[in-house]
């Protein structure tokens, strides 16, 4: 079931793109919230893959 870890990493990459877009649009609060979700998805994906 390695595909779930890869999917989480892909989701994290997508969310990081959203963070950049929101930051450039001067929506700092939305960027920070999305960044927290991106970090969670990235950490979850890495932990899933090393387990």
N, C-alpha and C positions, 0 to 999 in steps of 0.2 A: 504494500500500500504506500509505496514511495511517491506516488503521483500526488498525494495530498500535500506533502511537504513542498513539492515543486509548484503546486497550485498556490500555496500560501506565499511563496517567494514571488511568483508572478503577480499576485494580488498586491504585494508590498511594492513592487516596481510600478504598478499602475497607480497606486495611491501616492507614491512619491511624485509622480508626474502631476497629480492633482494638487499636491502641496506647492509645487513650483508655480503652477497656474494661479492658484489662489493668492500666493504671496505677491506675484506680479500685479494682481488685480486689487491690491491693498486690502485684502480680506485676511488680516492677521489671525484673528480668532479661528476662523475656519481652517486656515493653514495649520495652525498648531494642533487642532483637534484631529485633522486628517493625518498629520505627522505622527501623532500618538498611535493611531490605528495602523499606520504603515509600519511603525517600529514593532508593534505587537505582532503583526503578520510576519514580519521578517524574523523575529526571534522565534516565533512558533514554527515557522518553516525550517529554520536551521535545527532547532531542537528535535523536530520530527525526523529530520534526515539523519541526525547522528545517533538517534536512539536505536 
